């Protein structure tokens, strides 16, 4: 689900917190060595997200925030902020010419450049959390 988070919205905050958990506390963020990525350039998005990107030839930026049960992908359009809440169980990550996150029939692809390389440790941490979360579910041993 994508939310307009430019201004504080209690309904959107409650829905995001129910879906992917509350933000980590300051101390927990320090223990985890950060819970947010640096900004990255958005190269492409799915048709459903075209409306939240700049239509002129401006550069679109996004960043990722880790929560307990998922991630928030923040997209900035001028002075507006949009947040896409993705639970770990719906998230799929692909590393092709860039770095893309797919979920709920949509995707965001980040450009493969210096900004993406600066986030390598963060993206590795994100992959580890996704794998750790998937181990909580017994997908392959369900049929005996």
N, C-alpha and C positions, 0 to 999 in steps of 0.2 A: 504494500500500500504506500502511496506517495502522499505526503502531507505538506501543506504550505506552512512553514514554521517561521515565517518572517516575524510575526508577532506571537506572543504567548497565547496558546490555545489549550485550555484545560482538557477538552475532549480529545484532541490529537495527542497530547502528552499521556493521558490515561490509556489510550489505545496502543500507543507505542510501548509504554511500560508493560502492558499486559502481553503484548506480542513477543517482545524481545528482552524484557527485563529492564530494570532501572539502571541509570548510569552508575558507574563505579564511583565510590567515594574517592576523595583526594588521596588518602593514604593507600587505598587499594590500587589506584592508578600509578602511584610511585612504585609500589611493590611489583606491579606488572611491567614496569619500565615503559609506561605510556599506553594509552588506550585509543589514540587517534593517529591517523596518518598525516603526513604533510599534504599540501594540496597537489593535485595531479591534473593534467590537461585531459579533458574529455574529448575523445576522437569521434565517437559515434554512440548513438542511443537507438533503442527500438522506436517504432512508430508511436507507441503510447507515451513516450517521454519527449517527443519533439516539441511539444508545447512548453516545456519547462527549460528549454535552451534558448540562448540568444539567437535571434533570427538574422541579425546583421553579421558581418564577418568578424565578430568579436571572439576572443578565446573563451571557452567555457571551462570552468574549474570545478573540481569536486574533491571531496575527501571522505574518508571512512572512519567511523567510530565503532569500536567494539563494545558490545553489551554482554550480559550474562548468557542470553539464549540466541543471540544473533548480532547483526550489524545494522548500522544506519549509514546510508550513503547520502551525503549532503551535496546538493547541487546549488550553485549560486547563479541567479539570472538577474543581472543588474543589481537592484537593491532588494530583491526578493530571495528568500531561501526556501528550498524544498528538501525534504528528507524522505528517503525511501527505506522503510523498515523491512528487513529480510531476516526471517528466522534461519538458523543454521541448517535445519532439515530441508529447507527449500532452496538453499544457495548452491550454485554450481559455479566453479571458477575455471577459466580457460586462459592459458598463456599461449597466444599465437603471435601475431605481429605486435600486439600490445598485451594488455591485461584486461580481461573482461569478466564481469560478474553477471550471471543470469539467474533469474528467479521470477516466479509468478507470470511467466510469459513475456517478460521484458528483459532488457539487458542494458548495461552501460559498459563501454569499452574505453579504457584509458590509453593515451598515446605512449608508445615506447620511446622515452627520451630520458634526459638527465633527472627530471622530477620523479619518474617512475623508479629509476635506479636508486634514488635516495631513500625510497620507501621499501627497499628489499627486505630489511629485517622485519619491518612491520608486516609485510605481506607473508613472509615465512611464519610469523607468529599467528596470523589469521588462518593459514592453512593448517597449522598444528591444532588450533582451537576447533576447527571444523572436523578434523579427524578425531580429536578427543571427544567431541560431542556425538559423532556418529557411532562411537564405541559404546555409548549408552543404550543403543538400540540393537536388538538381536535380529538383523536382517537375514543373514545367511543360514542360521541354524534353526529357523522357524519350522522347516519341514524335516521331520525325522522319520 
